[in-house]
Amino acid sequence: MSNEVFTAPQEVSGTQENAAAPAATTLEDLRPRMAFKGKVSRVDLGGAFVNIGLETEGFIHISRIVSTVQNPVTRVADVLTPGGEIDVYVAAVNPAMKRIDLTMVRPATYDWSDLRVGMKIPGARVVSLESFGAFVDIDGPKHGLIPFNLMPKGQRPKVGDVLDSVWVIEVSEEKRRIGLTMIEPPALPWESIHRGDVVKGIVTRVERKGAFIDIGAEREALIRSSAFGSGFVNVSDFVTVGEEVSARVVKVDAPKKQIDLAMEGVDPDDFVLSSGPEEELSPMAAALQKATRGRRSNWGDARGSRKGREQDDILARTMQQLQRNK
């Protein structure tokens, strides 16, 4: 909803006949929470009529009148007089019935329709602590909950503390629930990552099994070495740490927190050891290539074995030498 503020002209009569509406503002333009500088036109037992610069006057019920003289207000005439200026907000509007309900109570900064997952909210105030977390006032439709496991390690706020920032992780008007976190969520949540998406990211490290890419998700994504070519591949020949790359998502496994990518513009078939019949592999190279593939397929069993690692190193160095001699 809009927080736009409309102010009635300074010289406004207290009667409907003389009221001049602000430019480009009609009854149909009004929305709840809009703010006005109004002028009281008349008072009665149940409230007061207020001119906010439109053809139709608004009405403020006695229960929505704020006063430093009476709290709560029991007699409208004691706190409001015709011609007096007051700050009011639109509580509800019915153009068909030409009715505007006003309030002097400042509305909350956020309504249900304003809140969205991932939204950052500054200045939340802790109002209570429970065994499972903290309730905080975000100046919204209700207090939000921060579970203790969504607070930074070693940080437990106290009642009255004002938090620099919190982030929305759940909004349900139906359940009347607002979930928050003190830990900044990833820019790219799991639910927004899909197979086939093209993403940009920064290479954070390069290892034998591939290149790790920061795409703004909770975990780094991986471009496996096999995505650059079959057989032995030196991933550093393709990417370097700190480089920005464009890649396509080929696999997403949220429970395992794994994202596999394929680098855009790279066809693995372009980087095989043998490019055709005129450049056949030698029997030794073919055997080594087969052995390398076999070692990679059994990597999960061999990586814990010292002997397995030594064999991998020998195979890798031999394949590198064969490639340089081609």
TANORJO-V874545 format. One record per residue. N is the residue number from 1. SS is DSSP state (2 for helix, 1 for strand, 0 for the rest). Layout:
((N;SS) (N;SS))
This chain:
((1;0) (2;0) (3;0) (4;0) (5;1) (6;0) (7;0) (8;0) (9;0) (10;0) (11;0) (12;0) (13;0) (14;0) (15;0) (16;0) (17;0) (18;0) (19;0) (20;0) (21;0) (22;0) (23;0) (24;0) (25;0) (26;0) (27;2) (28;2) (29;2) (30;0) (31;0) (32;0) (33;0) (34;0) (35;1) (36;1) (37;1) (38;1) (39;1) (40;1) (41;1) (42;1) (43;1) (44;1) (45;0) (46;0) (47;1) (48;1) (49;1) (50;1) (51;1) (52;0) (53;0) (54;0) (55;0) (56;0) (57;0) (58;1) (59;1) (60;1) (61;1) (62;2) (63;2) (64;2) (65;0) (66;0) (67;0) (68;0) (69;0) (70;0) (71;0) (72;0) (73;0) (74;0) (75;0) (76;2) (77;2) (78;2) (79;0) (80;0) (81;0) (82;0) (83;0) (84;0) (85;1) (86;1) (87;1) (88;1) (89;1) (90;1) (91;1) (92;1) (93;1) (94;1) (95;0) (96;0) (97;0) (98;0) (99;1) (100;1) (101;1) (102;1) (103;1) (104;0) (105;0) (106;0) (107;0) (108;0) (109;0) (110;0) (111;0) (112;2) (113;2) (114;2) (115;0) (116;0) (117;0) (118;0) (119;0) (120;1) (121;1) (122;1) (123;1) (124;1) (125;1) (126;1) (127;1) (128;1) (129;1) (130;0) (131;0) (132;0) (133;1) (134;1) (135;1) (136;1) (137;1) (138;0) (139;0) (140;0) (141;0) (142;0) (143;0) (144;1) (145;1) (146;1) (147;1) (148;2) (149;2) (150;2) (151;0) (152;0) (153;0) (154;0) (155;0) (156;0) (157;0) (158;0) (159;0) (160;0) (161;0) (162;1) (163;1) (164;1) (165;1) (166;1) (167;1) (168;1) (169;1) (170;1) (171;1) (172;1) (173;0) (174;0) (175;0) (176;0) (177;1) (178;1) (179;1) (180;1) (181;1) (182;0) (183;0) (184;0) (185;0) (186;0) (187;0) (188;0) (189;0) (190;2) (191;2) (192;2) (193;0) (194;0) (195;0) (196;0) (197;0) (198;1) (199;1) (200;1) (201;1) (202;1) (203;1) (204;1) (205;1) (206;1) (207;1) (208;0) (209;0) (210;1) (211;1) (212;1) (213;1) (214;1) (215;0) (216;0) (217;0) (218;0) (219;0) (220;0) (221;1) (222;1) (223;1) (224;1) (225;2) (226;2) (227;2) (228;0) (229;0) (230;0) (231;0) (232;0) (233;0) (234;0) (235;2) (236;2) (237;2) (238;0) (239;0) (240;0) (241;0) (242;0) (243;0) (244;1) (245;1) (246;1) (247;1) (248;1) (249;1) (250;1) (251;1) (252;1) (253;1) (254;0) (255;0) (256;0) (257;0) (258;1) (259;1) (260;1) (261;1) (262;1) (263;1) (264;0) (265;0) (266;0) (267;0) (268;2) (269;2) (270;2) (271;2) (272;0) (273;0) (274;0) (275;0) (276;0) (277;2) (278;2) (279;2) (280;0) (281;0) (282;0) (283;2) (284;2) (285;2) (286;2) (287;2) (288;2) (289;2) (290;2) (291;2) (292;2) (293;2) (294;2) (295;2) (296;2) (297;2) (298;0) (299;2) (300;2) (301;2) (302;2) (303;0) (304;0) (305;0) (306;2) (307;2) (308;2) (309;2) (310;2) (311;2) (312;2) (313;2) (314;2) (315;2) (316;2) (317;2) (318;2) (319;2) (320;2) (321;2) (322;2) (323;2) (324;2) (325;2) (326;0))
